[in-house]
Amino acid sequence: MVVAIQQVKHVSGTNITSPKGYKAIGIHCGLKHKKKDLAVLLSEVPASVAGVFTTNAIQAAPLIVSKEVVQKGKMQAIIINSGNANACTGKQGMLDALTMQEKTAQKFGIESDLVGVASTGVIGEKLNMEPLLKGIEMLIPVDSLEGSIQFSQAILTTDTVMKNTVYRIEIDGKEVMIAGTAKGSGMIEPNMATMLGFITTDAEIESVHLQEALKVVTDITFNSITVDGDTSTNDMVLVLANGMAGNSSLTPAHPDWNAFLYTLHAVAQDLAKMIAKDGEGATKLIEVEVNGAVSNLEARKIAKTVVGSPLVKTAVFGCDANWGRIIAAVGYSGASVDPQGISIKIGETLVVKDGEPVIFSEEQLLLYLKQPEVKIYVDLNKGSGHGIAWGCDLTYDYVQINASYRS
């Protein structure tokens, strides 16, 4: 459980390089026609690293390379390309990912096993290495808002907006920053999915404890969003902690551990909600909150089932208060439910109480469903389990975008 901490502050106008000791840049190297397609994030010193990765059995070469770096516990740079996923590309794909790693290490004068690699884009096409390698030589990361914006732009695919957030917290009397940027719009069904997330902090923390914190946070943020139910081959979240804030090393026994955990959760939740809201063709963010489940795990399972239901998503798109689709999704979620104990609200409007329909104003609810954010509340009255999941509506544009993704 992540407990709210009062001294955590969201910091506007800041970026992925706001924590001490980080630089970033994004450029156009030629993998895409015009848009930026190559980016690097660099720490002044080797940083503790934690990562979570897609559960898809088919895993792209760059993800495999990054996993190996994470297992060693230190990372200093991450090289990212968009426009090509370098997935399902066989032995050549692995050689290309390792070449990206090695060339980045040479460019910045660090060991290759300190370089993470990430790719996103079309699956099954080999990387065009000539422009990519020339691009690596052109990378000059900077500690500035402009450099961070360019970094965020270069990792996008079908995204319509950049996704950035930063928080500040005090640990041991030292100012600590945690910043994040992400991409993700379609094929989002994490555990993980087509999303890349990069989080930086200047906190001092060993990799084993950073991994522990990320695992706790991931389950209630990135693993609680869905756009279309597809899980991709490349997706990861990496967290770097370079220790330059000067605090004493964080552990679960540290008095400020909960503050750090809460701040990391705030960053991850912001990014997760931004991804859900920016689902391909989406017009609305949907939040489903479940209370009264037999456990938190079951509550999250139900919430994610409801927000992932194509029928619920299309009903929200059409502003149709069809609560039957919601209760049906609760029923097939696989969680333990008592039909006579279920209550449902759409916004502030009660539509089901103790399994029975409630008379409500269709006109009033129509106005609510036209809003850009729609909240659905489900109470099971079986226990104390609580969970939230986020998703988006399913629109005509989603079909159009994915019907022509390769063209």
N, C-alpha and C positions, 0 to 999 in steps of 0.2 A: 504494500500500500504506500502511495506517495502522499505525504502530509504537506499541506499548504504552509509556506514560509512567508512571513510578512515582509522581510527585507529584500526579497527578490524584486528586481525592477526590469521591466521591458525597456529597451533602449532603442529609440527610433533614430533613423538616419545613420545607422551603423551597418556592419557587414561582416562577411566571413573572416576578414583580416583584423577585426576589432580586438580580439585577444592579442596579447603581446607576442611578437615573434613570428607572425605569419605574413606571407605575401601570396598573391594570386594574379592570374591574368588569363584571358581567353582571346583567341585569334581565329581568323579564317585561314585554313591551310589548303583547302581544295577538296575535302571529302564531300562537302555540300556545294551547291551551286554558288550561293552568295553568303549564307549565314555563317556565323562563327561556329567552329566545329572542333576546336582543340583547346584544352585548358590544362593548367597546372596549379596545384596548391602546394606551397613549400613552407616548411618550418625552419627557423634558424638552427634549431638543434633537433636531434632525434627525439621523437615524442613517443610516449606510451600510446598504444593503439588498441582499439576494440572494434569488432565488426560483427554484423549479422548479415546473413546471405539467403538468397532464394532457396526454397525447399524443392524446387523443380529438379527432377533427376537429371535433366539435361542442363548442364552448366557450362557457360561460355568460358573460353580460355582466359580472358582477363580476370574473371571472378576467381578461377582456380589459382592464378598467380597471386592475387591479393590475399586470398585465404592463407597461403603459405607464409606471406609476410606477417599477417596478423598473428599467426601461431607462434612466431618468434618474439612478438611483444613490442617491437619498435618499428616506427614508420616516420619518414621525414618528408616525403613528397608523394603526391598522387597525380598521375597523368591520366587525363580523361579525353576520349574522343566521342563525338556524336556523329550520326549519319550512317554508322555501321556498327552492329553489335559484336562482330567477330565471334559469332556463335554458330555451332554446327559447321565449323570450317576445318575440322580434322587436325592433322599434325601441323599443317602450315599455319593454322590459326594460333596454335600454341607457340610456335616459333615467332610469329608476329607479335604476340603479347609479350614474350620474353625480350624481343628486340626493342619494343617500346620501353620496357622497364630498364634495359641496359643503356639505351641512348639517353634516357632521362637522367639516369645516374651519372653518366659521363658529362652531360650538359651542366649539371649542378655540383659536380665534384663530390658525390656521395657514393656509398656502397649500393649496389643494385638491390640487395635484399632489404633496403630501406624505402623502396619505391613500390607503391600500390598502383594498380592499373584498373581502369574502368572504361567500359565501352557501352554505347547505347545506340540503337537504330535498327536497321533491317537485319534479320537473321538469315544466315545461309549464304552470304556473299563475302568473299575474301576482301580483306582490307587493301586499299590502294596505298602501299607503304611509302612510295616515293614522295608524294606531297606531305604525308604524315611525318616522315623523318626530317624533311626540310623544315616543317613547321616546328618541331621540337627545338631545332637550332634557333628559331626566331623567338622563342618564349623568353620574355623578360618580366618575371613576376614583380609586382610592386605592392607596397602597403598603402593602398588608397581606395577610396570608394569607387573610383573609375575602374581600377583593376578588378575589384570584386564584382562589379556589375558585368564586366566583360566575361569574367569567369562564369557567372551565373547564366549568361546568355549562351555561352558556348556548349553547355551541357544539355540544352533543351532539344526536344524532338517535336512532338505535336503540341507541346505546352503552349498556352496562350499568354502566360505571365511567368515572370521569375518568382521564385519562392525563397525568401530570406527572412531571418529573424535573429535577434540578439537579446540576451539577458545579462544582467549584472548582479552579482551577489558578493557579500563580504565573508571571507573565510580567514580565520586567524588574524583578523584586522587588516587583511590584504584584499584589494579589489580583484575579483575574479570575473572574467567574461566567458560566456559560452555562446557561440554563434553557430548558425546552421544555414545551409542552402541545399536545395533539392530540385530534382526534376521528376516528373511523372504525370501522366495524363490518361493513358489508356493501358490495357492489360494490367490493371492494378488489382491484385488480390493477394496482398502480402502474406506472408510467411516465407519470403518477401515477394515482390512482383516487379513490373517494369517501372522501377523507380531507383534513382540513385540519391543517396543522402550523404552529405559531408558535414561533420560537426567539428568545430575547433574550440579548444579551451586552453587557457594558460594555467590552469590548475595543476598542482603536483599530485599525481595519483599513479600507482602502479597498474600495469595492464590488467592484472588479474582482478583488481577491484573495479577498474573501469569497465571490463567485460561484464562483471556482475551487475553493475549499475545499468549498463545498456540493455541487458537482457530483461531486467525488471521493467524498464521504460518502454522497450519495444513491444512487449505483450499488450500494453494498454494504449499504444499510439499507432505506430506503423502497422502492427498486426491487427488493428481494429478499423481499417479502411478497406473499401472495395469500390471499384468502378464497374467492372464487367465480369468478374469472376475468373479471369484468365491470370495464370501465374507465369511469368516470363523466365528467361534463362540467365539474365545478367545482373539481377538487382541486388543491391547491397547498401548498407549504411555503415560508414566508417567514422569513428571518433578519434581525434588526435588530442593528446593532452601533453603539452611541452614543459610544464612546470615553471614557466617564467614569471608567474605571479608571485612566487616566493613563499607560498603557504607551506605548512608542514604536510607531509604526505597524507592524503585522504584514505581512510579505511572505514568500514562500518562502525568501528569503535570511536572514530573521530567525532567530537561534539558538533561539527558542522556537516556531518555526512548527510543528514536529511535535507539540509539546505541545498547541498550540491545535487542530490538526487531529484529534488523538486525542480531545480532550475533546468537540469538536463531534460526532465519530463516536459517542462514548459516549452523548451525549444523543439523537442520531438513532436509534441502535440500540435504546435503551430504549423510545422511542416506537413504533418499528416493531414490536417484539415485543409491546408492550401492545395495539396495534391487531390484530395477528394473533390474539392470545390472546382478544380480545373479539369475535371474529367472531360474527355473528348466530347465536344458538343454540348456539355452540361450548361444548364441555366440556373440550377439550384443546388445548394449544399443541403444534404439530408443528415440529420443527427437522430439516432435512435438510442434512447436511454432506457435500460431495463433495471427494475428494482424488484426485490422480493423473490429472487431466484434461490435455488438451494446452495449456490456457490457463485463467487465472482466469475469463475471460468464459464459456468453455464449461462450466466447473465450476458457475458460478452459473446458467447456462441449464438444466443438468441438475437442479440442486437445486430450482429453481423449478418445473420440469416435474413432478418427483416430488411436491412438497408441494402442487401445484395439481391433481393427478389426483383426480377425483371418486371413483374406485375405491379409491385409497390412503386418501383422507379418510374414506370410509365404513368401510373395514376398520379404521382406527384407532378410529373411533367404536364399532364392534362388537367391539373387542378381538380382532380376527382377525389372526393372524400370517401373513397371506397375502403373502409376499415376491414372489410371481409378479407382483403388481400393481406392485411397486416396480421390478423389473427391466424390466418392459414399458414403464414410463414412461421409464426411462433410454434404452431402445431407440428410442422415438419422439420423443425430445427434439430430434433433429436434430443433436446433437453427435457428434463422432467417438468411437466406442467399439469395443472388441474384446470380443465376448461371452465369450471364454475368459479374459479378464483381470479380470472384474468380481467383486468381493467385497462383501458386504452384511452389515451388523450392524444389529439392532434393539435399541437400548440396548447392553448389553454382550454380547448373544447373537449369535454368528456364525451366519448362516443360509445364506449362499452364499460359497464360496471358489473363486476362479478359474473362475467360471462353473458350478460344480458344487454341487448341494444338499448341505447339511451336516445331520446328525442333531442335533436340539436338543430341549429339553424344552418341549413346548407349555404345560404347566402353569406353568412358571417364567416363560415369556414372557407368558402371560395376566396374571399378576400385575403384570408391568411395564407392560403396555398399559393397565392400569386407572389408572395414575398420571396426574396432570393435565398432565404434560409428557412427550412422547415424542420421542426422538431416533433418527434413522435415519442411518447412515453408509454411504456408497458409495465404494469405492476402485476406480478404473479401471485403475491401473497402466500409464498411457500417457505420463505427463509429471508436471510439478510444479504443475499448475493446482489451485487451491483455491477453494471457494465455499460459502456458506451461504445458505439461504432459510428463511423461516418462514411457517407457515400454521396452519390449525386443522382439526378434524374437521368433517364434514358431517352434520348431525343432523336429526331430525324438526322441531325448533323452527325451523330455518332456513327450511324450507318454509312453516311457519305464519306466521312474521314477515313474509316477503316476499309471501305470498298476500294479506295484509291491510294492506299498508304505507299505502295511501291512505285506509283506512277507520278 
